[in-house]
């Protein structure tokens, strides 16, 4: 220390200054230690003496160093127990007082199906960029508030729209910086992308309105009463415009070093400042009991615009393993299984069911119990006249194998056209075909893996073969199709540039424009195909990042923007435009808003492959999709009287 320059020493830590032995240097940068005057020392000695005398007069010493024998130790333990009991009574009274204060707001009953903060995964380990705008936001306004004495950030009523306005604060971004080299500045035109999720007795998502001035409005509609945790996460602080994807379109110029290769933004997943928020939702006295809901109509099961499905339903928690009310589905406490992991009981510990607002979709019991619903529907259409009687429970349990073969002259032909997600739905749909329905219903799957550009010819040829083979037969047809996730991967991803080199790619095209052009061709093929029910299922919210779990992320590889749920939403908006401008016969059902709040529930395999885990939904979603498609097919063929 005595070698330290005095000017440099000013910036050193406190302990260096105190231990500097060089007295000559102290006068320049530290005050020398001063001795107390004698009069003050005498006062201190006098006070210390009085304190020592008072300690001798106290019967029970404050601290005892003597050995305590067993009987005395038991007495001490008993006294400690009394103190603990007294403390327990005190805190019990405090808890009751607090509970009574909250009761004045609303007496929230204990709900064993209310998820607590942290009971769903959040950040799960992907590599993410260090720079983010997450900490630069301020919450400027909330549609609902709470009393200052409440432990909640807001209190609202079921069915109300809860809104939060927040903005990027430029002053906040400049704090602590005395130069112009800032890590980020608030984009004056906005443009940041977010992910919204709220969970409690149900799990929902919400919409984000970008006002293009660095201000954003989050809107969430809560239905079920209870306590919720609202999360708003920054996905991309400074994303590319969708029309800029794919980047690096001029491959020749890049290879010739004429143009520098760009990189896509990486997914961040940091919580926006001011979140999460704790929200209490009180019951809506005017809401109808769930038992009074009628079966859903075609209008309730299908969509007219990309956002109409957002508030049509929500995922309601039905079981939480970490609750005393949970009843184990297995008698073996040491048993874990792949199916148990997929169902949630051996993994995140939560199970859910999808609830429509104002109506009920067909339940499995409605479909298979007694005479199968498709058998009744086809009988109404003059088919299945030789099939009579009611299925027994034994026959329902036994008939779980694949659908009928090609020797098919009468009945209903259900056709699925899509990628691996559609194939999984096809598999679940086949499980609903039991008993007599297996003799009357045939299902076919035509894949679109690789995107429309690669598979359009095969789709066209296969549908034509079906039309020719079934021409003149007493066969009804229903077709559901989708193409989106593979198109995003091939057309938008910077990692698939070589694949695009082999396609008839228009160099100046964005991936959205290429998808619009190719989807228009596919829609023309489906529109011309003779079928009684035609349905497009919008693309699911693929490439979940925040809230996913169960596999190992690459530690040095970011998750790029082109593979994100935001691009899925962009492609769905294009699909709505194309279909509604091309055909009046094709219905549209949602796949996006149904899956967006469920990153915790995606496909699970023993190998936990990252790709499939990111884009394939889990059992609960696939079961809902299969039942909804069957419901739509029945409504389209037979109406409501089946």
LUMVEXVEX-815455 format. One record per residue (C-alpha): residue in one letter; x, y, z. Coordinates in nm, 2 decimals. Example, Ala and Ser with C-alpha at 12.3 -4.5 7.8 and 13.67 -1.06 7.14 Angstrom:
<nodes>
{A; {1.23; -0.45; 0.78}} {S; {1.37; -0.11; 0.71}} 
</nodes>
This chain:
<nodes>
{X; {0.00; 0.00; 0.00}} {X; {0.28; 0.25; 0.07}} {X; {0.36; 0.22; -0.31}} {X; {0.02; 0.35; -0.41}} {X; {-0.01; 0.68; -0.58}} {X; {-0.23; 0.92; -0.37}} {X; {-0.46; 1.00; -0.66}} {X; {-0.50; 0.64; -0.75}} {X; {-0.57; 0.54; -0.39}} {X; {-0.88; 0.76; -0.38}} {X; {-1.06; 0.50; -0.59}} {X; {-0.95; 0.20; -0.38}} {X; {-1.16; 0.02; -0.13}} {X; {-1.20; 0.13; 0.23}} {X; {-0.99; -0.14; 0.39}} {X; {-0.69; -0.03; 0.18}} {X; {-0.72; 0.32; 0.31}} {X; {-0.74; 0.20; 0.68}} {X; {-0.44; -0.03; 0.65}} {X; {-0.21; 0.22; 0.48}} {X; {0.10; 0.24; 0.71}} {X; {0.24; 0.55; 0.53}} {X; {0.14; 0.83; 0.78}} {X; {0.27; 1.10; 0.55}} {X; {0.03; 1.00; 0.28}} {X; {-0.27; 1.00; 0.51}} {X; {-0.30; 1.38; 0.53}} {X; {-0.35; 1.40; 0.15}} {X; {-0.65; 1.15; 0.11}} {X; {-0.76; 1.02; 0.46}} {X; {-0.82; 1.17; 0.80}} {X; {-0.58; 1.05; 1.07}} {X; {-0.74; 0.85; 1.35}} {X; {-0.80; 1.08; 1.65}} {X; {-0.77; 0.98; 2.01}} {X; {-1.06; 1.05; 2.24}} {X; {-1.01; 1.32; 2.51}} {X; {-0.95; 1.20; 2.87}} {X; {-1.28; 1.34; 3.00}} {X; {-1.48; 1.13; 2.75}} {X; {-1.28; 0.82; 2.84}} {X; {-1.36; 0.86; 3.21}} {X; {-1.73; 0.89; 3.12}} {X; {-1.72; 0.57; 2.92}} {X; {-1.54; 0.38; 3.20}} {X; {-1.80; 0.50; 3.46}} {X; {-2.10; 0.39; 3.24}} {X; {-1.94; 0.05; 3.18}} {X; {-1.89; 0.00; 3.56}} {X; {-2.26; 0.07; 3.63}} {X; {-2.36; -0.18; 3.36}} {X; {-2.14; -0.45; 3.52}} {X; {-2.29; -0.38; 3.86}} {X; {-2.64; -0.41; 3.73}} {X; {-2.57; -0.74; 3.57}} {X; {-2.46; -0.88; 3.90}} {X; {-2.79; -0.79; 4.06}} {X; {-3.00; -0.97; 3.80}} {X; {-3.11; -1.31; 3.94}} {X; {-3.12; -1.48; 3.60}} {X; {-2.80; -1.41; 3.40}} {X; {-2.83; -1.31; 3.04}} {X; {-2.57; -1.56; 2.93}} {X; {-2.46; -1.86; 3.13}} {X; {-2.15; -2.06; 3.05}} {X; {-2.21; -2.32; 3.32}} {X; {-2.31; -2.68; 3.23}} {X; {-2.68; -2.75; 3.23}} {X; {-2.78; -3.09; 3.37}} {X; {-3.06; -3.30; 3.22}} {X; {-3.34; -3.18; 3.45}} {X; {-3.25; -2.82; 3.38}} {X; {-3.23; -2.89; 3.01}} {X; {-3.58; -3.03; 3.01}} {X; {-3.70; -2.72; 3.20}} {X; {-3.53; -2.49; 2.94}} {X; {-3.69; -2.69; 2.66}} {X; {-4.03; -2.66; 2.82}} {X; {-3.99; -2.28; 2.85}} {X; {-3.88; -2.26; 2.49}} {X; {-4.19; -2.46; 2.40}} {X; {-4.41; -2.21; 2.58}} {X; {-4.24; -1.93; 2.40}} {X; {-4.30; -2.10; 2.06}} {X; {-4.66; -2.16; 2.15}} {X; {-4.71; -1.80; 2.24}} {X; {-4.55; -1.69; 1.92}} {X; {-4.77; -1.93; 1.73}} {X; {-5.08; -1.78; 1.89}} {X; {-4.96; -1.43; 1.81}} {X; {-4.90; -1.50; 1.44}} {X; {-5.23; -1.70; 1.42}} {X; {-5.42; -1.39; 1.55}} {X; {-5.23; -1.17; 1.30}} {X; {-5.32; -1.41; 1.01}} {X; {-5.69; -1.41; 1.12}} {X; {-5.68; -1.03; 1.13}} {X; {-5.53; -1.01; 0.78}} {X; {-5.78; -1.26; 0.66}} {X; {-6.07; -1.06; 0.79}} {X; {-5.94; -0.75; 0.63}} {X; {-5.92; -0.93; 0.29}} {X; {-6.27; -1.07; 0.35}} {X; {-6.40; -0.71; 0.32}} {X; {-6.28; -0.72; -0.04}} {X; {-6.39; -1.07; -0.12}} {X; {-6.38; -1.39; 0.08}} {X; {-6.16; -1.60; -0.15}} {X; {-6.22; -1.96; -0.06}} {X; {-5.93; -2.21; -0.07}} {X; {-5.91; -2.36; -0.42}} {X; {-5.69; -2.68; -0.45}} {X; {-5.67; -2.61; -0.82}} {X; {-5.53; -2.26; -0.80}} {X; {-5.17; -2.24; -0.92}} {X; {-4.93; -2.05; -0.70}} {X; {-4.65; -1.82; -0.83}} {X; {-4.37; -2.03; -0.95}} {X; {-4.57; -2.35; -1.01}} {X; {-4.54; -2.32; -1.38}} {X; {-4.20; -2.31; -1.55}} {X; {-4.06; -1.97; -1.67}} {X; {-3.70; -1.94; -1.80}} {X; {-3.58; -2.29; -1.86}} {X; {-3.22; -2.25; -1.98}} {X; {-3.20; -2.13; -2.34}} {X; {-2.90; -1.92; -2.43}} {X; {-3.01; -1.56; -2.46}} {X; {-2.85; -1.23; -2.54}} {X; {-2.73; -1.01; -2.26}} {X; {-2.88; -0.69; -2.40}} {X; {-3.25; -0.64; -2.34}} {X; {-3.50; -0.36; -2.29}} {X; {-3.68; -0.56; -2.01}} {X; {-3.56; -0.33; -1.73}} {X; {-3.64; 0.00; -1.92}} {X; {-4.02; -0.02; -1.90}} {X; {-4.25; 0.16; -1.66}} {X; {-4.61; 0.06; -1.59}} {X; {-4.81; 0.39; -1.66}} {X; {-5.17; 0.28; -1.60}} {X; {-5.38; -0.02; -1.50}} {X; {-5.75; -0.06; -1.56}} {X; {-5.81; -0.20; -1.21}} {X; {-5.63; -0.11; -0.89}} {X; {-5.63; -0.25; -0.53}} {X; {-5.64; -0.09; -0.19}} {X; {-5.29; 0.00; -0.06}} {X; {-5.34; -0.24; 0.23}} {X; {-5.40; -0.53; -0.01}} {X; {-5.13; -0.78; -0.11}} {X; {-5.26; -0.77; -0.47}} {X; {-5.16; -0.54; -0.74}} {X; {-5.51; -0.53; -0.88}} {X; {-5.86; -0.66; -0.81}} {X; {-6.11; -0.72; -1.09}} {X; {-6.42; -0.93; -1.16}} {X; {-6.45; -1.23; -1.38}} {X; {-6.54; -1.15; -1.73}} {X; {-6.39; -0.80; -1.72}} {X; {-6.10; -0.70; -1.95}} {X; {-5.79; -0.63; -1.74}} {X; {-5.56; -0.38; -1.92}} {X; {-5.20; -0.26; -1.84}} {X; {-5.03; 0.02; -2.03}} {X; {-4.65; 0.03; -2.01}} {X; {-4.39; 0.22; -2.20}} {X; {-4.01; 0.22; -2.26}} {X; {-3.86; 0.50; -2.05}} {X; {-3.58; 0.67; -2.24}} {X; {-3.47; 0.85; -1.92}} {X; {-3.44; 0.51; -1.75}} {X; {-3.23; 0.39; -2.04}} {X; {-2.98; 0.68; -1.99}} {X; {-2.94; 0.64; -1.62}} {X; {-2.59; 0.57; -1.52}} {X; {-2.44; 0.66; -1.85}} {X; {-2.24; 0.98; -1.91}} {X; {-2.16; 0.91; -2.27}} {X; {-2.34; 0.81; -2.59}} {X; {-2.23; 0.44; -2.59}} {X; {-2.56; 0.30; -2.46}} {X; {-2.65; -0.07; -2.47}} {X; {-3.00; 0.01; -2.59}} {X; {-3.22; 0.31; -2.66}} {X; {-3.60; 0.29; -2.66}} {X; {-3.71; 0.26; -3.02}} {X; {-3.93; 0.56; -3.08}} {X; {-4.14; 0.36; -3.32}} {X; {-4.20; 0.07; -3.08}} {X; {-4.19; -0.27; -3.24}} {X; {-4.08; -0.49; -2.94}} {X; {-4.25; -0.83; -2.92}} {X; {-4.38; -0.98; -2.59}} {X; {-4.53; -1.30; -2.45}} {X; {-4.82; -1.28; -2.21}} {X; {-4.94; -1.55; -1.97}} {X; {-5.15; -1.55; -1.66}} {X; {-5.20; -1.85; -1.43}} {X; {-5.40; -1.93; -1.12}} {X; {-5.72; -2.14; -1.13}} {X; {-5.68; -2.13; -1.51}} {X; {-5.41; -2.05; -1.76}} {X; {-5.47; -1.78; -2.02}} {X; {-5.29; -1.55; -2.26}} {X; {-5.36; -1.20; -2.38}} {X; {-5.31; -0.95; -2.66}} {X; {-5.05; -0.68; -2.69}} {X; {-5.13; -0.36; -2.88}} {X; {-4.82; -0.17; -3.01}} {X; {-4.89; 0.21; -3.03}} {X; {-4.57; 0.26; -3.23}} {X; {-4.44; 0.52; -2.98}} {X; {-4.27; 0.28; -2.73}} {X; {-4.60; 0.23; -2.55}} {X; {-4.78; -0.10; -2.53}} {X; {-5.12; -0.21; -2.40}} {X; {-5.16; -0.57; -2.26}} {X; {-5.52; -0.69; -2.24}} {X; {-5.63; -1.01; -2.06}} {X; {-5.97; -1.14; -1.99}} {X; {-6.00; -1.34; -1.67}} {X; {-6.31; -1.57; -1.62}} {X; {-6.25; -1.80; -1.32}} {X; {-6.23; -1.63; -0.98}} {X; {-5.91; -1.67; -0.78}} {X; {-5.56; -1.54; -0.75}} {X; {-5.35; -1.50; -1.06}} {X; {-4.99; -1.43; -1.15}} {X; {-4.97; -1.21; -1.47}} {X; {-4.64; -1.24; -1.66}} {X; {-4.53; -1.01; -1.94}} {X; {-4.21; -1.12; -2.10}} {X; {-3.99; -0.95; -2.35}} {X; {-3.94; -1.18; -2.64}} {X; {-3.75; -0.95; -2.88}} {X; {-3.66; -0.60; -2.78}} {X; {-3.56; -0.49; -3.13}} {X; {-3.70; -0.75; -3.37}} {X; {-3.68; -0.75; -3.75}} {X; {-3.98; -0.66; -3.94}} {X; {-4.16; -0.97; -4.06}} {X; {-4.11; -0.85; -4.42}} {X; {-3.73; -0.86; -4.36}} {X; {-3.74; -1.24; -4.32}} {X; {-3.55; -1.43; -4.45}} {X; {-3.23; -1.24; -4.40}} {X; {-2.93; -1.29; -4.62}} {X; {-3.14; -1.34; -4.93}} {X; {-2.86; -1.25; -5.17}} {X; {-2.65; -1.57; -5.11}} {X; {-2.42; -1.50; -5.41}} {X; {-2.32; -1.15; -5.28}} {X; {-2.25; -1.30; -4.94}} {X; {-2.03; -1.58; -5.08}} {X; {-1.84; -1.32; -5.28}} {X; {-1.79; -1.11; -4.97}} {X; {-1.97; -0.83; -5.13}} {X; {-2.24; -0.81; -4.86}} {X; {-2.19; -0.88; -4.49}} {X; {-2.39; -1.18; -4.35}} {X; {-2.65; -1.07; -4.10}} {X; {-2.78; -1.25; -3.79}} {X; {-3.14; -1.27; -3.66}} {X; {-3.23; -1.14; -3.31}} {X; {-3.23; -1.40; -3.04}} {X; {-3.51; -1.47; -2.80}} {X; {-3.47; -1.30; -2.47}} {X; {-3.74; -1.41; -2.23}} {X; {-3.68; -1.15; -1.95}} {X; {-3.97; -1.03; -1.74}} {X; {-4.08; -0.67; -1.81}} {X; {-4.01; -0.43; -1.52}} {X; {-4.33; -0.41; -1.31}} {X; {-4.42; -0.77; -1.36}} {X; {-4.52; -1.03; -1.26}} {X; {-4.84; -0.88; -1.10}} {X; {-5.06; -1.05; -0.85}} {X; {-5.43; -1.01; -0.94}} {X; {-5.74; -1.11; -0.75}} {X; {-6.04; -1.20; -0.96}} {X; {-6.37; -1.19; -0.78}} {X; {-6.67; -1.40; -0.90}} {X; {-6.91; -1.26; -1.15}} {X; {-7.26; -1.30; -1.00}} {X; {-7.42; -1.28; -1.35}} {X; {-7.22; -1.56; -1.51}} {X; {-7.42; -1.88; -1.59}} {X; {-7.33; -2.21; -1.42}} {X; {-7.11; -2.43; -1.64}} {X; {-7.37; -2.71; -1.61}} {X; {-7.62; -2.50; -1.81}} {X; {-7.40; -2.46; -2.12}} {X; {-7.55; -2.59; -2.44}} {X; {-7.34; -2.78; -2.70}} {X; {-7.12; -2.55; -2.91}} {X; {-7.25; -2.44; -3.25}} {X; {-7.05; -2.41; -3.57}} {X; {-7.01; -2.04; -3.52}} {X; {-6.86; -2.10; -3.17}} {X; {-6.62; -2.36; -3.30}} {X; {-6.49; -2.17; -3.60}} {X; {-6.33; -1.83; -3.66}} {X; {-6.39; -1.53; -3.88}} {X; {-6.07; -1.35; -3.80}} {X; {-5.73; -1.43; -3.65}} {X; {-5.81; -1.29; -3.31}} {X; {-6.17; -1.41; -3.25}} {X; {-6.06; -1.73; -3.07}} {X; {-5.85; -1.55; -2.80}} {X; {-6.14; -1.51; -2.55}} {X; {-6.36; -1.80; -2.67}} {X; {-6.22; -2.03; -2.41}} {X; {-5.94; -2.10; -2.16}} {X; {-5.74; -2.38; -2.00}} {X; {-5.88; -2.46; -1.65}} {X; {-5.67; -2.64; -1.40}} {X; {-5.83; -2.97; -1.30}} {X; {-5.56; -3.13; -1.08}} {X; {-5.24; -3.03; -0.90}} {X; {-5.02; -3.31; -0.77}} {X; {-4.89; -3.10; -0.49}} {X; {-5.23; -3.07; -0.32}} {X; {-5.38; -3.28; -0.05}} {X; {-5.69; -3.32; -0.27}} {X; {-5.49; -3.49; -0.55}} {X; {-5.58; -3.86; -0.58}} {X; {-5.29; -4.06; -0.72}} {X; {-5.37; -4.25; -1.04}} {X; {-5.11; -4.50; -0.96}} {X; {-5.08; -4.72; -0.64}} {X; {-4.70; -4.75; -0.67}} {X; {-4.53; -4.45; -0.51}} {X; {-4.21; -4.53; -0.69}} {X; {-4.36; -4.56; -1.04}} {X; {-4.29; -4.31; -1.31}} {X; {-4.38; -4.36; -1.68}} {X; {-4.36; -4.18; -2.01}} {X; {-4.74; -4.15; -2.02}} {X; {-4.74; -4.01; -1.66}} {X; {-4.48; -3.76; -1.77}} {X; {-4.69; -3.66; -2.07}} {X; {-5.00; -3.63; -1.85}} {X; {-4.83; -3.40; -1.61}} {X; {-4.84; -3.63; -1.30}} {X; {-4.47; -3.73; -1.33}} {X; {-4.35; -3.39; -1.45}} {X; {-4.48; -3.04; -1.39}} {X; {-4.76; -3.18; -1.17}} {X; {-5.05; -3.00; -1.33}} {X; {-5.34; -3.12; -1.54}} {X; {-5.59; -2.90; -1.73}} {X; {-5.89; -2.91; -1.95}} {X; {-6.01; -2.66; -2.21}} {X; {-6.33; -2.47; -2.13}} {X; {-6.54; -2.28; -2.39}} {X; {-6.72; -1.97; -2.28}} {X; {-7.09; -2.01; -2.32}} {X; {-7.09; -2.36; -2.47}} {X; {-6.96; -2.72; -2.43}} {X; {-6.78; -2.91; -2.71}} {X; {-6.85; -3.28; -2.75}} {X; {-6.70; -3.48; -2.47}} {X; {-6.56; -3.83; -2.52}} {X; {-6.86; -3.97; -2.34}} {X; {-7.09; -3.78; -2.59}} {X; {-6.91; -3.94; -2.88}} {X; {-6.86; -4.30; -2.78}} {X; {-7.11; -4.38; -2.50}} {X; {-7.41; -4.58; -2.63}} {X; {-7.45; -4.56; -3.00}} {X; {-7.16; -4.37; -3.15}} {X; {-7.24; -4.02; -3.25}} {X; {-7.11; -4.07; -3.61}} {X; {-7.33; -4.38; -3.64}} {X; {-7.64; -4.18; -3.55}} {X; {-7.54; -3.90; -3.79}} {X; {-7.48; -4.13; -4.08}} {X; {-7.80; -4.32; -4.01}} {X; {-7.98; -3.99; -4.05}} {X; {-7.81; -3.96; -4.39}} {X; {-7.95; -4.30; -4.50}} {X; {-7.63; -4.50; -4.42}} {X; {-7.57; -4.77; -4.17}} {X; {-7.91; -4.92; -4.20}} {X; {-7.78; -5.27; -4.12}} {X; {-7.61; -5.15; -3.80}} {X; {-7.85; -5.16; -3.50}} {X; {-7.83; -5.20; -3.13}} {X; {-7.63; -5.02; -2.87}} {X; {-7.26; -5.08; -2.81}} {X; {-7.17; -5.24; -2.48}} {X; {-6.88; -5.10; -2.27}} {X; {-6.68; -5.41; -2.35}} {X; {-6.70; -5.34; -2.73}} {X; {-6.60; -4.98; -2.68}} {X; {-6.29; -5.08; -2.49}} {X; {-6.19; -5.35; -2.74}} {X; {-6.22; -5.15; -3.06}} {X; {-5.92; -4.93; -3.04}} {X; {-5.72; -5.04; -3.34}} {X; {-5.67; -4.85; -3.67}} {X; {-5.94; -4.75; -3.91}} {X; {-6.10; -4.96; -4.18}} {X; {-5.91; -5.06; -4.50}} {X; {-5.95; -4.95; -4.86}} {X; {-6.26; -5.18; -4.91}} {X; {-6.49; -4.89; -4.85}} {X; {-6.81; -4.83; -5.04}} {X; {-7.04; -4.65; -4.79}} {X; {-6.98; -4.41; -4.50}} {X; {-6.78; -4.11; -4.41}} {X; {-6.42; -4.05; -4.53}} {X; {-6.23; -3.81; -4.30}} {X; {-5.92; -3.67; -4.46}} {X; {-5.63; -3.50; -4.28}} {X; {-5.38; -3.29; -4.47}} {X; {-5.09; -3.14; -4.27}} {X; {-4.76; -3.18; -4.10}} {X; {-4.65; -3.39; -3.80}} {X; {-4.89; -3.19; -3.57}} {X; {-5.18; -3.28; -3.79}} {X; {-5.06; -3.64; -3.79}} {X; {-5.07; -3.65; -3.41}} {X; {-5.42; -3.52; -3.42}} {X; {-5.51; -3.78; -3.68}} {X; {-5.39; -4.05; -3.44}} {X; {-5.60; -3.91; -3.15}} {X; {-5.90; -3.88; -3.38}} {X; {-5.87; -4.25; -3.47}} {X; {-5.90; -4.34; -3.10}} {X; {-6.25; -4.18; -3.10}} {X; {-6.36; -4.42; -3.38}} {X; {-6.50; -4.71; -3.18}} {X; {-6.76; -4.99; -3.22}} {X; {-6.99; -4.95; -3.52}} {X; {-6.83; -4.62; -3.62}} {X; {-6.52; -4.82; -3.73}} {X; {-6.72; -4.99; -4.00}} {X; {-6.86; -4.66; -4.13}} {X; {-6.57; -4.42; -4.10}} {X; {-6.24; -4.42; -4.29}} {X; {-5.96; -4.18; -4.21}} {X; {-5.66; -4.08; -4.43}} {X; {-5.36; -3.87; -4.37}} {X; {-5.17; -3.68; -4.64}} {X; {-4.85; -3.51; -4.51}} {X; {-4.72; -3.16; -4.59}} {X; {-4.38; -3.21; -4.42}} {X; {-4.13; -2.98; -4.60}} {X; {-4.39; -2.72; -4.68}} {X; {-4.63; -2.66; -4.96}} {X; {-4.36; -2.61; -5.23}} {X; {-4.24; -2.96; -5.17}} {X; {-4.57; -3.14; -5.12}} {X; {-4.83; -2.97; -5.33}} {X; {-4.80; -3.22; -5.62}} {X; {-4.84; -3.52; -5.39}} {X; {-5.14; -3.36; -5.22}} {X; {-5.31; -3.28; -5.55}} {X; {-5.24; -3.63; -5.69}} {X; {-5.36; -3.81; -5.37}} {X; {-5.69; -3.61; -5.35}} {X; {-5.75; -3.68; -5.72}} {X; {-5.70; -4.06; -5.66}} {X; {-5.95; -4.05; -5.37}} {X; {-6.21; -3.86; -5.59}} {X; {-6.18; -4.11; -5.87}} {X; {-6.19; -4.42; -5.64}} {X; {-6.49; -4.30; -5.45}} {X; {-6.68; -4.16; -5.75}} {X; {-7.04; -4.28; -5.76}} {X; {-7.03; -4.44; -5.41}} {X; {-7.24; -4.35; -5.11}} {X; {-6.96; -4.17; -4.94}} {X; {-6.95; -3.84; -4.76}} {X; {-6.62; -3.66; -4.72}} {X; {-6.48; -3.41; -4.47}} {X; {-6.13; -3.27; -4.50}} {X; {-5.92; -3.07; -4.26}} {X; {-5.59; -2.92; -4.37}} {X; {-5.31; -2.70; -4.25}} {X; {-4.96; -2.60; -4.37}} {X; {-4.76; -2.34; -4.17}} {X; {-4.49; -2.46; -3.94}} {X; {-4.28; -2.63; -4.21}} {X; {-4.33; -2.34; -4.44}} {X; {-4.20; -2.10; -4.17}} {X; {-3.90; -2.32; -4.12}} {X; {-3.81; -2.35; -4.48}} {X; {-3.91; -2.00; -4.60}} {X; {-3.80; -1.78; -4.30}} {X; {-3.52; -1.95; -4.12}} {X; {-3.16; -1.82; -4.18}} {X; {-3.05; -2.18; -4.12}} {X; {-3.24; -2.31; -4.43}} {X; {-3.08; -2.08; -4.69}} {X; {-2.94; -2.38; -4.88}} {X; {-3.28; -2.54; -4.90}} {X; {-3.42; -2.23; -5.05}} {X; {-3.15; -2.24; -5.31}} {X; {-3.30; -2.56; -5.45}} {X; {-3.65; -2.41; -5.47}} {X; {-3.81; -2.18; -5.73}} {X; {-3.74; -1.89; -5.50}} {X; {-3.80; -1.53; -5.60}} {X; {-3.50; -1.35; -5.46}} {X; {-3.68; -1.04; -5.36}} {X; {-3.97; -1.22; -5.18}} {X; {-4.02; -1.22; -4.81}} {X; {-4.11; -1.55; -4.65}} {X; {-4.46; -1.42; -4.58}} {X; {-4.51; -1.33; -4.95}} {X; {-4.38; -1.67; -5.06}} {X; {-4.62; -1.84; -4.82}} {X; {-4.91; -1.63; -4.94}} {X; {-4.84; -1.74; -5.30}} {X; {-4.80; -2.11; -5.22}} {X; {-5.09; -2.13; -4.98}} {X; {-5.31; -1.98; -5.25}} {X; {-5.23; -2.28; -5.47}} {X; {-5.31; -2.52; -5.19}} {X; {-5.64; -2.35; -5.11}} {X; {-5.74; -2.38; -5.48}} {X; {-5.68; -2.75; -5.47}} {X; {-5.88; -2.80; -5.15}} {X; {-6.16; -2.57; -5.27}} {X; {-6.20; -2.78; -5.59}} {X; {-6.21; -3.11; -5.40}} {X; {-6.56; -3.25; -5.36}} {X; {-6.61; -3.27; -4.98}} {X; {-6.91; -3.19; -4.76}} {X; {-6.70; -3.02; -4.49}} {X; {-6.38; -2.83; -4.55}} {X; {-6.18; -2.69; -4.26}} {X; {-5.85; -2.51; -4.23}} {X; {-5.69; -2.54; -3.88}} {X; {-5.46; -2.24; -3.82}} {X; {-5.10; -2.32; -3.72}} {X; {-5.02; -2.39; -3.36}} {X; {-4.80; -2.16; -3.16}} {X; {-4.47; -2.34; -3.24}} {X; {-4.13; -2.29; -3.09}} {X; {-4.24; -2.20; -2.74}} {X; {-3.94; -2.07; -2.54}} {X; {-4.07; -1.92; -2.21}} {X; {-4.24; -2.18; -2.00}} {X; {-4.12; -2.49; -2.18}} {X; {-3.92; -2.75; -2.00}} {X; {-3.79; -3.11; -2.01}} {X; {-3.49; -3.11; -2.25}} {X; {-3.14; -2.97; -2.27}} {X; {-3.10; -2.64; -2.45}} {X; {-2.77; -2.59; -2.65}} {X; {-2.57; -2.36; -2.42}} {X; {-2.41; -2.15; -2.69}} {X; {-2.69; -2.13; -2.95}} {X; {-2.96; -1.86; -2.94}} {X; {-3.32; -1.92; -3.04}} {X; {-3.37; -1.71; -3.34}} {X; {-3.67; -1.49; -3.43}} {X; {-3.77; -1.68; -3.74}} {X; {-3.85; -1.98; -3.53}} {X; {-4.09; -1.82; -3.28}} {X; {-4.46; -1.81; -3.21}} {X; {-4.48; -1.45; -3.33}} {X; {-4.40; -1.56; -3.68}} {X; {-4.67; -1.83; -3.65}} {X; {-4.92; -1.56; -3.57}} {X; {-4.80; -1.36; -3.87}} {X; {-4.85; -1.66; -4.10}} {X; {-5.19; -1.73; -3.96}} {X; {-5.30; -1.37; -4.05}} {X; {-5.18; -1.44; -4.40}} {X; {-5.38; -1.77; -4.41}} {X; {-5.70; -1.59; -4.31}} {X; {-5.65; -1.34; -4.59}} {X; {-5.59; -1.60; -4.85}} {X; {-5.87; -1.84; -4.75}} {X; {-6.14; -1.57; -4.71}} {X; {-6.05; -1.41; -5.04}} {X; {-6.03; -1.75; -5.23}} {X; {-6.32; -1.96; -5.09}} {X; {-6.65; -1.93; -4.93}} {X; {-6.67; -2.31; -4.85}} {X; {-6.37; -2.34; -4.63}} {X; {-6.42; -2.30; -4.26}} {X; {-6.13; -2.20; -4.02}} {X; {-6.07; -2.33; -3.67}} {X; {-5.81; -2.20; -3.43}} {X; {-5.48; -2.37; -3.35}} {X; {-5.28; -2.07; -3.23}} {X; {-5.46; -1.91; -2.93}} {X; {-5.54; -2.25; -2.80}} {X; {-5.18; -2.35; -2.78}} {X; {-5.01; -2.02; -2.70}} {X; {-5.07; -2.03; -2.32}} {X; {-4.95; -2.39; -2.30}} {X; {-4.57; -2.40; -2.34}} {X; {-4.57; -2.63; -2.04}} {X; {-4.76; -2.90; -2.24}} {X; {-4.58; -3.01; -2.55}} {X; {-4.48; -3.34; -2.70}} {X; {-4.26; -3.56; -2.47}} {X; {-4.05; -3.86; -2.58}} {X; {-3.79; -4.06; -2.40}} {X; {-3.52; -3.89; -2.61}} {X; {-3.68; -3.54; -2.54}} {X; {-3.58; -3.42; -2.89}} {X; {-3.57; -3.04; -2.89}} {X; {-3.73; -2.99; -3.23}} {X; {-4.04; -3.20; -3.17}} {X; {-4.07; -3.07; -2.81}} {X; {-4.08; -2.71; -2.94}} {X; {-4.35; -2.75; -3.20}} {X; {-4.57; -3.05; -3.11}} {X; {-4.85; -2.99; -2.86}} {X; {-4.92; -3.24; -2.58}} {X; {-5.20; -3.49; -2.51}} {X; {-5.45; -3.23; -2.37}} {X; {-5.43; -3.01; -2.68}} {X; {-5.44; -3.30; -2.93}} {X; {-5.74; -3.45; -2.76}} {X; {-5.92; -3.12; -2.78}} {X; {-5.83; -3.08; -3.15}} {X; {-5.96; -3.43; -3.23}} {X; {-6.29; -3.38; -3.05}} {X; {-6.35; -3.04; -3.20}} {X; {-6.29; -3.16; -3.55}} {X; {-6.53; -3.45; -3.50}} {X; {-6.79; -3.20; -3.36}} {X; {-6.75; -2.97; -3.66}} {X; {-6.78; -3.27; -3.90}} {X; {-7.10; -3.38; -3.74}} {X; {-7.24; -3.03; -3.74}} {X; {-7.15; -2.99; -4.11}} {X; {-7.30; -3.32; -4.21}} {X; {-7.61; -3.35; -3.99}} {X; {-7.66; -3.02; -3.82}} {X; {-7.76; -3.01; -3.45}} {X; {-8.02; -3.29; -3.46}} {X; {-7.82; -3.60; -3.45}} 
</nodes>
